Amino acid sequence: MNFLTLDEVIALHHAEVAITGEPDTILNLGALESALMRPQQAHNYLGIEDIPTLAAKYLLAIGQAHAFLQGNKRTAFRSMELFALLNGYELEVPEVEAVARMLVAYITGRWPESRAEEFIRYHIRPGS
């Protein structure tokens, strides 16, 4: 199982905000570190081995953490995508905006985590 490092996620964030010229500001490093531990804890303490479930945990935890001034949802999405790739999966999302809407629905409490996991499971496939 390949988990993401803090440096990898920060690099993803740098790349995302560089595209738009937005401020590259980390507001809460501790919140980001905590978010990165959520999938690892699910794996280590709950025995979760399922890549789509763990990928969803990255998306949701990083999205909720609001560790950056700008680009939180995009960084969460790219982190989930990288985790999936590092573990032999590919994301097949025809519309990235659908993921953003799902993430907002989860963060605002309109969707439970289980529904977010189902959404990700539908869009993730073993790589070729």
C-alpha positions, 0 to 999 in steps of 0.5 A, spaced: 500 500 500 502 506 497 500 512 501 501 519 500 507 524 503 506 531 505 511 533 500 507 530 495 500 533 497 504 540 497 507 539 490 500 537 488 497 544 491 503 548 488 502 545 481 494 546 482 495 554 484 500 555 479 495 554 473 491 559 475 496 564 479 492 564 485 496 565 492 500 559 494 499 559 501 498 553 506 494 556 512 494 550 517 499 545 516 497 541 522 490 540 519 493 537 512 498 532 516 492 530 520 488 529 513 493 525 510 493 520 516 486 518 515 486 513 510 493 510 513 489 510 520 483 506 516 488 501 513 492 500 519 487 500 525 480 498 521 484 493 516 481 497 510 485 495 504 480 497 499 483 502 494 477 506 492 475 507 499 481 509 501 482 514 495 475 517 498 478 518 504 483 522 501 478 526 497 474 527 503 479 529 509 483 533 504 477 537 502 475 538 509 481 540 512 481 547 508 489 547 509 490 552 503 488 559 502 486 556 495 485 550 491 483 545 497 478 541 492 483 541 487 488 539 491 484 533 494 482 531 487 489 530 485 491 527 491 485 522 491 487 521 483 495 520 485 493 515 491 489 511 486 495 511 481 500 509 486 496 503 487 494 501 480 488 504 479 485 510 474 480 515 475 475 515 470 471 522 471 468 525 465 466 531 469 471 534 474 465 539 476 461 533 478 467 531 483 467 538 486 459 538 487 460 531 491 465 534 495 461 540 497 455 536 498 459 532 503 463 537 507 456 541 508 453 535 511 448 533 505 452 527 503 454 521 508 461 519 507 458 512 505 455 516 499 461 519 497 465 512 497 460 510 492 461 515 488 468 514 487 467 507 487 463 508 481 469 512 477 475 508 479 478 502 475 484 498 476 489 500 471 492 497 465 
